[in-house]
Amino acid sequence: SAASPGMRHRPSRQPLNSPSGTRGGECSRRKVRFGTYIGLSALAVFFVATLFLFSSNEEPQDDGEVAMEKRVRVATWNIAAINNNPFEYWITSDDPEYTVLMDSVTKLINDPGVLDKEVGDVFKPQMAAELLEMMQQQGWQGTDEALHLYETDYKHRRVISGFLKDKNIGSKRLVSMPDRITNTINLANGAIAYRPTVVSCYDRKWDGLDDWWQQWKQFMFTSKITVDQDQGPVSVASLLVPINRFKYPALTEEEGKISIPLQTVVIGIFDATLAYMLQEVAGATWQDLRAKMCAGLNLRKVPRTIDILADTYKDRDVLFVQEASSAFVLRAKRDSRIGDRYFVLAPAKMDSRRDQNSLILLRKQAFKVASATELTALVEEQLKGKGAPVSDGDIFAIRVDDVFGREYVLASFHGDTNGLATMPVTLALHEVMRKTFPNVRLIFGLDANTYNKGSEKKQGVTEFHASFTANGMKSCWGHSVPLGNVTTFNARTYLQPQLNKAIPAAQRGVKGDRNPKDFILFYKHHFHELATFKDNTGRRTYTENMVFPTLDFPSDHGILGTDLLILQDEVAHEDDDAQ
């Protein structure tokens, strides 16, 4: 019978395409699509009598093949490439204009007074009628029903107290889903298209709501863009997708059937409301501030991410990346600092609509990229019927040989916001290892989205820790639950699609998202962690009690790194016997 991956055995190598060594039928494996690969440094595998302690503050060193044979140096980072809203998170800024604007918005949200108009006075019935006609021209089903909801419900709500503050709109993803798809669109020719909204880096100004509406209609329906050369020019509205009721159960059955036209109506109301609010509190001056913030924070996001990986983390043998946009992949491929050192591997089935994908970067001196085979489909097969909220691009798993002929399974994963997919995916990966690769070393870098305090709706870190340790796994944090080792500290403002998650500036430290969300997992008899570090500055240091992202650190997740000692098979057998 196949051994548990918790038991170490000297591998009996099988050819990549051989069905032997599998259980439950032939394993169908796809070759990794290496249209998205580029190069990086060497897989450092390290077994010595005297343990090497890695200093988190020292300059990255490339100590060559000796280190590669004894230890493996790993890092994982969710680079958070969902959208480009310059106002989404509170940031530390010395700009008084930013402070005044955000304070004014907070006061308006908390005490709108007479400015809390009805939706019909902001997103006017004439706008809704024009929107209905444009949606019908798209051939969508349910357009009349969506307009009926506007006429009988949304039109009569107050824009702030009844619309923006409605938690159900956030739970149903009626704003956040279309915003994710249309906020910032990477085009096939390398250009970027931005939706005319307060919460994007749209670079044209508008003069009042009527002018905004003309630009919004043009962007969503009239103009054609090319995202995929094979597909050709399409309208932005055609990119919208149905909202999954299984993943977002707050959506009613009726709303699910008309989710495309309904989300279009709701995102129109949302964009109109924010344009109205900013006009009231800051006139036209806020648009100049947005341009300045976009230049410093958002437009530098991909280049700054590349800089951190290429310079600060050039000593890593494996880099797990989550939520990578297609723009990041293209930029990384072309950057010689990465391209000369790393293979950048992406799933064969990338997510082109949400544009958030898990990647694996392998150091060229350490791995034989020709040996790599994608295993993502095997993991997804184990998830069937489990109800895990997983989308294309979230999981990426490969089997690959290092330059010493040792086999590895490497996996990168981005969990859903509440972490409810994390345990099912980890168990699915464990089952793949147990059934198909019992003698192969596993390293798993993931944004688990776990929380210090779990609930029915959020995955607790304690329960997650108990689950993976029960299957013989260990994390880079050691044997204990990493309650204090937080890798996020952010707080959303009131200028973003999920107002139910907004936090006043004064309560950032108390109510902010400050949780241990990121992990590097492995089987405890394969590796031993030598030293683990985290980073929220891009300089391999972590500043506690600092909200991020910042102008220098472009993600809301810290980087997590570890050096893993490779345990030889003989040592593993001795450990098993001792137990």
Summary of the structure (lengths in Angstrom):
residues: 579
radius of gyration: 24.6
end to end distance: 20.9
largest distance: 77.1
contacts: 1991
relative contact order: 0.18
helix: 37%
strand: 18%
